[in-house]
């Protein structure tokens, strides 16, 4: 179950004994904005059209509905694409599934809106001297357009944005290491905030960083497969992060 937000701020005496966070690294999709509501269905429709164009014999709406049914069973594309292709008796399986995957990650970006609590949290942390970074996964060109649509590329409270890619030229774990090295911080002074146990939560845990899962969105149904995917904290909304038992940046220095 998601952690309940703290009802009161820690006292100065207690804050001195809390873990000190100097840097927070945020995931993008379903962490800072609602990708599930704003993009998931459009991306699956775009992928359905690509499957039909690649040779799947059916109407796009029928393929789209099949993709959503498969999504409800397992949200991972490695499950959805082949299941849908087999349901329609596709003979050129690899061609059709590859087309679907490319289309899904390259769905055009329209208007996007941050979660209500995203900017207040980023600015709250920045005022306390915490260094904010974003590490996004997907097709880098599309992810950059998302960032621009959300206004995060010109947000002063965000120091830098890294783009992890599907070919693993840059993985999330490698990006986390880059940031830690850049800031010369100990791993336990870094907090990772994301929604996916198998990606940013595992990567953060493996590096000895603190982790928070925002338990909502496209991958809400995914559960950790082992302890390496268990987050240190779970929240229902991004706003609740500020109330977790951490000492933030300058706050930590002033209480010592």
N, C-alpha and C positions, 0 to 999 in steps of 0.2 A: 504494500500500500504506500502511496506517496507520503512523505513526511508532511506534517502540518506546519504551517509557518509559525515561527517563534512569536509569542505574544508580546514580548518586551525585549529591548536591547540588553546585551550583557552589561553588567556594571563594569567600571574601570578595573576593579580588582580582579574580576573574573576574566576580563579581556586579556589581561597580561598572561594568562595561562592557556589561551586559545592558540591553535595553529595560525601562524602568520602567513598571509597570502600577499605576495608582491606582484603577481601576474595572474591574470585569468585569460584562458584561451577558450573561445566559444566556437562551437560548430555553427553552421548557418541554417540549413533546412530543418524545420520543425524545432529549432532551438531559439532563434531570434525572430523568425516569422513563421506563419502557418502554411508550410508547404503542402500539407495534406489537403487543406481546404482550397488553397489558391492555385495549386498546380497539379496535384496527383491525377485527377480525372482527365484534365486536358492532356497530360503526358501519355496516359493510357489510350486515349482516343487517337492521338498522334501515332502511337506505336501500332494500334490496330490498323490504321490506314496504310502504314508502311508494310505490314504483313500481307495485306491484300495486294498491294502493288508488287510485292516480291513473289507472288504466286499462290497465296492462300485463296481458295475458292469459296468466298462467302461475302456477305454484305458487311461493310465496316461496322455498322451498329451491332451486328451479331457477334463479331469478333471482340468488340469493345465490351459487351456484356459478359462474354466468356472471360475476358481478362479480369474484370472486377470480381467475378465468382472465384477465380483462381487466387486473386489477391486476398480475399477474405480467408482463404485456407492458409496461405503463406505469402507475405508481402515481398519476398525476394524475387528479383527478375529471373534468376537462374531456375526458379520453380515455375514462374508464370509463363514465360515465353515458350518453353518446350511443351508444357501441359496444354496450352491453348493450341499450339501447332498440331499436336497429336490428336486433340479432340476433333480437328477439322481434317484429319487424315492427310496431312502435308507430306509429300514425298521428299522435297528438298529442304529438310528440317534445318540444316545449318544455315542456309541462305536466309530463310524466313526469320529464324530467331535472331540472327545477326542484324537483320534489317530492323526488327522490332527494338532491339537494344539500342542501336544507334539513334533511332527516332526518339525513344523515350528520353535519352540524355540530351537530345538536341531540340526538344520542344521549344518553340519560340517563347520568349519572355514578354509578358504584358505588364500591366500595372500590378505592383506588389505592395504590401503594407506590413510593417513590423508589428509584432505583438505590442500591446499597449505598454507593457513593462520593460521592453528592451532598451530604449533610449534612456529612460530614467535610471536603469541599473548601470548601464555603461558610464553614464555621467556621474553617478554616485561613486562608482569605483575610481574613476579618473580624478575626482576631487580629493580622494584620499591617497593619491599617489600610486594607485594600482595601475599597472601597464596592461592594457587590453589588446588582445589580438583575436583575429578570426581565422580559422582554418576550415575551408570548405572543400567538399569532395564532389567530383562529377566531371563534366566536360568543362575545362577551364574557361573557354570563351563564353559559354552559357552562364557559368557561375559568376563571371565578371559582370555580365548584363544584369543578373539578379542583384548583385551588390549595388550596381549603379541605380537600378530601379528602386531599391530600398533606401538609397541615399547614404549608404555606409562607406562608400569610397570618399566621401567628403565630410565624414563625421570626425571632429577633432578628438573625441574620446577613444577612437580606435587608432592604435599606433601603426599597425600593418596587417595586411590580409594575405594569407598564403592559400594557394590552390592545389590541393591534392588531386591527382588525376587517376583515371581508370587504368592506365598503363603502368601505374606505380613508378613513374619517373620521380614523383614526390609522393610519399605516403604520409598519412597523418602522423604516424609515429616519428618519421624523419622531420616533419615540420615542427613537431613539439620539441624535438632535440635541438633544432636550429634556434628556436626561440629561447630555450633554456640557456644555450651557449651564448647567444647574443646578449642576454641580460646578466649572465654569470650568476645565476641563481641555483640554489639547491633544489632538487626535485620537489621536496615537500613545501616549497614556497610557491608552487605553481598549482593552480586549480583548473581542471578541465571541465567544461560544461557542454553536454551534448545529449542526444536522444537515443543513440544506438549502442547497445552493449558490446556488439562484436567489432565496432570500429573505434570511436574515440574513447569509450570507457575502458576497453581492453588496453588500448595503446597507452592511455594515461596511467593505468594501474601497473602495466609492465615497466614503466619508467619511474615508478615510485612517487607519482604525483597524486594530489587529491582529485577525486572525481565526483561529479554530480550528474545524475540523469534527469532530464526533463521528460517525464513519463506521459507523453502524448504524441499525436501525429501518426504518420504513416507506419512507423515501426513500433507502435505502442504494444502490440500483441507479442513482440519478441521478448523472450525471457533469457536471462544469462544462462549459458551452457555450463559454466563452471565458475569458480571463485574469481578467476581473472577477469570475468565480465561483470562482476558484482560492483555497482557503484558505491562510493562511500556514503552518498546521500541521494535521496530521490525527492524531487519536487514536482508538483502538478503544474506550476506556472513559472516562467522565468523570473517574475517579481519576487518569488520566495527565496531566491539565491542570497539576497542581501541579509536575510535573517538567519542564515545558517551559522553554526558555531565556529566562526573564523574571526581573526583580527585582521582588518584590512589596512594594508599599507601604512600610512602615517599614523593611523589610529593605534597600530601595534607599537610604533616607536614612542608615542606619547604616554603609553601606559607601562613603560619599563623604568 
